[in-house]
Amino acid sequence: MTNASPNASGTATPAAATDHSVRSWREIVGPYAQPDSRRAVAQLLNTGLPFIAIVGAMLFGVHAGVWAALLLAVPAAALLVRLFMIQHDCGHGSFFASRLANDLLGRTLAVLTLTPYAFWRRRHALHHATSGNLDRRGVGDVALLTADEYLSRPLWRRAIYRLYRHPAILFGFAPTYLFLIRFRIPLGHPLRHRQDWVSILGTNVLIAAVVAVMAYTVGLVPFLLSYLPVILMAATIGVWLFYVQHQFEDAYWQTEKGWNFHAAALEGASLYDLPSVLRWITADIGLHHVHHLSSKIPNYRLRGCFEQNLELWKAKRLTLLDGLKCIRLAIWDEEQRKLIPFRQVRRRSTSGSPRSVIAPPAD
């Protein structure tokens, strides 16, 4: 993991960054936080039309008994990830200039991604407002304990946390649970959380209508056999991206008193340096530090903002291999100020008692 800047080919290479105090962040990102309707429509077409065509071919193939059509689930899932990134931009109000257009498209895509638009938008906004803040964990993020919190818990609660952080749970069970169960069930009081209830239940009704139409036209079994692999693969990719963007060794974490929004964006969100094809599929969300610095920058302007501003080149760069190494990290060590694996906490737990405990996040 290194500080990085783009070379002539657009890939990241080590370089020093200009002191950000020379210009204000608002001055730097402002010109890029402008939606472009032509680029937005072009992106929607070059993603949505291939997705519809591929899913249609899958449904027709499986309905006709051609099981090889299920191989199309891989490109369909990749395109669904890109559609989710468009929905994500709509939630930030950055894809189109019109709020109405963003909301209409976001709610439409929510039926394909199985992600209730308004519910997810609110929780994701809280994530942006609290990312890297140790005292405000627990909403829209991956649960994380500090070393002291972990060591102060009874053995059974440590075991639950270890199970939660296991890759088979985070990238196997969790995507299925989130998209097929959690996003289908509203929680909390229906009056106090009315918007969440309307968003979740409204999305469920539309999904049920689509399922009913598909069951009538191609059959319920062919439809489920075709679309479930697509949504589960896309959900797993999405969970992985969200994980690797914030769960790396030198990520930024501070208590409320010392927390700073710009530092959390630039030091607590990674520069996930992906090959060009994967950058296209993920709509450049790997430039996550730029996105957290200004969520109003549409995905199709992120790379331009990054490449044209030296202040943004000094970022926590992760390659594909670096990302895989982050899977073992699970605990925030307050002394070393970095994420560490469980085995290092075990070694430290035998050398002394835990220090003062920061209030743990809500379970």
C-alpha positions in Angstrom: 0.0 0.0 0.0 1.6 3.3 -1.1 0.8 6.9 -1.7 0.0 7.2 -5.4 -0.4 9.5 -8.4 -1.5 8.7 -11.9 1.1 8.4 -14.6 0.6 9.1 -18.3 -1.3 5.8 -18.8 -3.7 6.6 -15.9 -2.4 4.0 -13.5 -1.1 4.9 -10.1 2.6 5.3 -9.3 4.3 6.7 -6.2 4.5 10.4 -6.0 4.5 13.3 -3.5 1.4 15.4 -3.0 1.0 19.1 -2.9 0.1 20.6 0.4 -3.7 20.8 0.4 -3.6 24.1 2.4 -2.6 25.9 -0.8 -6.2 25.7 -2.0 -9.4 25.0 -0.2 -11.0 21.6 -0.8 -14.2 23.3 -1.9 -12.2 25.2 -4.6 -10.6 21.9 -5.7 -13.7 19.7 -6.0 -16.3 22.4 -6.9 -15.8 22.3 -10.6 -16.3 18.6 -10.7 -19.5 18.5 -8.6 -21.5 19.4 -11.7 -23.8 16.8 -13.3 -23.7 16.4 -17.1 -26.9 15.1 -18.5 -25.4 13.8 -21.7 -22.7 11.8 -19.9 -25.3 10.5 -17.5 -27.7 9.4 -20.2 -24.8 7.8 -22.2 -23.7 5.9 -19.0 -27.2 4.7 -18.3 -27.7 3.4 -21.9 -24.3 1.7 -22.1 -25.0 -0.1 -18.9 -28.8 -0.6 -18.8 -29.3 -1.8 -22.4 -26.6 -4.6 -22.2 -28.0 -5.6 -18.8 -31.5 -5.9 -20.1 -30.3 -7.8 -23.2 -28.2 -10.3 -21.2 -30.8 -10.9 -18.5 -33.4 -11.4 -21.3 -31.1 -13.9 -23.0 -30.7 -15.7 -19.7 -34.4 -15.9 -19.1 -35.1 -17.1 -22.6 -32.3 -19.7 -22.4 -33.3 -21.1 -19.0 -37.0 -21.2 -19.9 -36.0 -23.2 -23.0 -33.9 -25.6 -21.0 -30.6 -24.2 -22.2 -28.8 -24.3 -18.8 -25.6 -22.9 -20.3 -27.4 -19.5 -20.3 -26.6 -19.3 -16.6 -23.0 -18.5 -17.6 -24.4 -15.1 -18.6 -25.0 -14.4 -14.9 -21.4 -13.3 -14.6 -21.5 -10.3 -17.0 -25.1 -9.6 -15.8 -23.8 -9.3 -12.2 -21.0 -7.0 -13.4 -23.5 -4.7 -15.1 -25.8 -4.8 -12.1 -22.9 -3.6 -9.9 -22.5 -0.6 -12.3 -26.2 0.1 -12.2 -26.0 0.1 -8.4 -23.3 2.7 -8.7 -25.6 4.8 -10.8 -28.3 4.4 -8.1 -25.7 5.3 -5.5 -25.0 8.6 -7.4 -28.8 9.3 -7.6 -28.9 8.9 -3.9 -26.3 11.6 -3.5 -28.1 13.8 -6.0 -25.1 13.8 -8.3 -26.1 11.8 -11.4 -28.5 14.3 -12.9 -28.9 17.9 -12.1 -32.6 17.4 -11.4 -33.5 15.9 -8.0 -36.7 14.5 -9.5 -34.8 12.7 -12.2 -32.3 11.3 -9.7 -35.1 10.1 -7.5 -37.1 8.6 -10.3 -34.1 6.7 -11.7 -32.9 5.7 -8.2 -36.3 4.2 -7.3 -36.5 2.4 -10.6 -33.0 0.9 -10.2 -33.9 -0.1 -6.7 -36.3 -2.8 -8.0 -33.4 -4.3 -10.0 -30.8 -4.1 -7.2 -33.3 -5.0 -4.4 -32.1 -2.0 -2.5 -34.9 0.4 -1.1 -33.8 3.7 -2.4 -34.8 6.2 0.3 -33.9 3.9 3.1 -30.4 3.2 1.8 -29.9 6.8 0.9 -30.5 8.0 4.4 -28.2 5.3 6.0 -25.5 6.0 3.4 -25.6 9.7 4.2 -25.0 8.9 7.8 -22.0 6.7 6.7 -20.5 9.7 4.9 -21.1 12.0 7.9 -19.5 9.6 10.5 -16.9 7.6 8.6 -13.8 7.1 10.7 -15.5 8.4 13.8 -15.0 5.9 16.7 -17.8 7.4 18.7 -20.4 7.3 15.9 -20.0 3.7 14.6 -22.9 1.4 13.8 -24.9 2.9 11.0 -24.2 2.0 7.4 -20.7 0.6 8.0 -19.0 -2.7 8.8 -19.0 -3.3 12.6 -15.5 -2.7 14.1 -14.2 -3.1 17.6 -11.2 -1.5 19.2 -8.7 -3.8 20.9 -9.8 -2.6 24.4 -13.5 -3.1 23.5 -12.7 -6.6 22.3 -10.6 -7.6 25.3 -13.2 -6.2 27.7 -16.0 -8.4 26.3 -16.9 -11.9 27.6 -15.7 -14.8 25.6 -19.1 -15.5 24.1 -19.3 -12.0 22.7 -15.8 -12.2 21.4 -16.8 -15.4 19.6 -19.8 -13.7 18.0 -17.6 -10.8 16.8 -15.0 -13.2 15.4 -17.7 -15.1 13.6 -19.1 -11.8 12.2 -15.7 -10.8 10.8 -15.1 -14.2 9.2 -14.8 -14.0 5.4 -17.5 -16.7 5.0 -19.9 -14.5 6.9 -18.9 -11.1 5.6 -18.7 -12.1 1.9 -20.9 -15.2 1.9 -23.9 -14.9 4.3 -24.0 -11.1 4.7 -24.8 -10.2 1.1 -27.6 -12.8 1.0 -29.0 -11.6 4.3 -28.8 -7.9 3.4 -30.4 -8.0 0.0 -32.9 -10.8 0.4 -33.9 -10.3 4.1 -32.7 -7.1 5.8 -33.7 -4.8 2.9 -37.1 -6.5 2.8 -38.1 -5.9 6.5 -38.6 -2.4 8.0 -37.6 -2.0 11.6 -38.5 0.5 14.2 -41.8 2.2 14.9 -43.8 2.7 11.7 -44.7 6.3 12.6 -41.3 7.4 13.9 -39.5 5.7 10.9 -42.3 6.3 8.4 -39.9 7.1 5.5 -38.0 3.8 6.0 -41.2 1.8 6.1 -42.6 3.4 2.9 -39.3 3.0 1.1 -38.8 -0.7 2.0 -42.5 -1.8 1.7 -42.9 0.2 -1.5 -39.9 -1.4 -3.1 -41.2 -4.8 -2.0 -44.5 -4.2 -3.7 -42.7 -3.3 -7.0 -40.4 -6.3 -6.7 -43.4 -8.6 -6.1 -45.1 -7.1 -9.2 -42.0 -7.8 -11.4 -41.7 -11.4 -10.0 -45.4 -11.9 -10.7 -45.0 -10.7 -14.3 -41.9 -12.9 -14.8 -43.7 -15.9 -13.3 -46.5 -15.5 -15.7 -44.3 -15.0 -18.8 -41.3 -17.2 -18.3 -42.2 -19.2 -15.2 -41.2 -18.6 -11.6 -38.4 -21.3 -11.4 -36.6 -20.1 -14.6 -36.8 -16.5 -13.4 -35.4 -17.3 -9.9 -32.7 -19.6 -11.3 -31.7 -16.7 -13.6 -31.9 -13.7 -11.4 -30.9 -15.0 -8.0 -27.3 -15.8 -9.1 -27.0 -12.3 -10.6 -28.2 -10.4 -7.6 -26.1 -12.6 -5.2 -22.9 -12.1 -7.2 -23.5 -8.4 -7.5 -24.3 -8.1 -3.8 -21.1 -9.9 -2.9 -19.0 -7.6 -5.1 -20.8 -4.6 -3.5 -20.1 -5.8 0.0 -16.5 -6.4 -0.9 -16.0 -3.0 -2.4 -17.6 -1.3 0.7 -15.3 -3.4 2.9 -12.0 -2.8 1.2 -12.7 1.0 0.8 -12.5 1.5 4.6 -11.1 -1.7 6.2 -7.4 -1.4 5.5 -4.4 -1.3 7.8 -3.7 2.4 8.0 -7.3 3.6 7.8 -8.3 6.7 9.7 -10.1 6.3 13.0 -10.5 9.0 15.6 -12.8 9.8 18.6 -15.3 12.6 18.2 -13.0 15.2 19.7 -10.2 14.6 17.3 -12.3 13.6 14.2 -12.0 15.7 11.0 -14.2 15.3 8.0 -11.5 16.0 5.4 -8.9 13.8 7.1 -11.5 11.0 7.4 -12.1 11.2 3.6 -8.5 11.4 2.5 -7.0 9.0 5.0 -9.9 6.8 5.9 -11.1 5.9 2.3 -8.8 4.0 0.0 -7.6 4.5 -3.5 -8.5 1.0 -4.9 -6.3 0.8 -7.9 -8.2 -1.5 -10.2 -7.6 -2.6 -13.8 -9.4 -0.5 -16.4 -12.2 -3.1 -17.0 -12.9 -3.3 -13.3 -12.8 0.5 -13.0 -15.5 0.7 -15.6 -17.7 -1.9 -13.9 -17.4 -0.2 -10.6 -17.8 3.3 -12.0 -14.5 4.5 -10.5 -15.8 4.0 -7.0 -12.2 2.9 -6.2 -11.4 6.6 -6.1 -13.2 6.5 -2.8 -11.2 9.2 -1.1 -12.4 11.6 -3.8 -15.9 10.4 -3.4 -15.9 10.9 0.4 -14.3 14.4 0.0 -17.3 15.4 -2.1 -20.2 13.0 -2.7 -21.7 15.5 -5.1 -19.1 14.6 -7.8 -20.8 12.2 -10.2 -18.9 8.9 -10.9 -18.1 10.0 -14.4 -16.1 13.0 -13.1 -14.2 11.3 -10.3 -11.2 10.3 -12.4 -10.9 13.7 -13.9 -10.9 15.3 -10.5 -8.3 12.9 -9.2 -5.9 13.1 -12.1 -6.0 16.9 -12.4 -5.3 17.7 -8.7 -2.0 16.9 -7.1 -3.6 17.3 -3.7 -5.5 14.1 -4.2 -2.6 11.9 -5.3 -1.4 11.2 -1.8 -3.9 8.5 -0.9 -4.0 5.1 0.7 -3.5 3.0 -2.5 -4.6 -0.6 -2.6 -4.0 -3.0 -5.4 -6.1 -6.2 -5.9 -3.5 -8.1 -3.8 -3.4 -5.5 -1.1 -7.2 -5.7 -0.9 -7.1 -9.5 -0.3 -4.6 -9.0 2.5 -7.1 -6.7 4.3 -9.5 -9.7 4.9 -7.5 -10.8 7.9 -7.7 -7.3 9.6 -10.4 -7.1 12.3 -9.5 -5.0 15.3 -8.5 -1.3 15.6 -5.4 -1.0 17.8 -5.4 2.3 19.6 -1.7 2.2 20.5 -0.4 1.4 17.0 -3.3 3.3 15.3 -3.9 0.7 12.7 -6.1 -2.3 12.0 -4.6 -5.6 13.2 -5.6 -9.3 12.9 -7.1 -11.3 15.8 -3.8 -13.2 16.4 -2.1 -9.9 17.4 -4.8 -9.1 19.9 -4.4 -12.6 21.4 -0.7 -12.0 21.9 -1.3 -8.7 23.5 -4.1 -9.9 25.8 -1.5 -12.1 27.6 0.8 -9.2 28.3 -1.4 -7.0 30.3 -4.9 -5.8 31.0 -6.8 -3.6 28.6 -6.7 0.1 28.7 -9.6 2.5 29.1 -12.5 1.5 26.9 -14.1 3.7 24.3 -17.9 3.2 24.3 -18.6 0.3 21.9 -20.8 0.7 18.9 -24.4 -0.5 19.1 -24.8 -4.2 18.4 
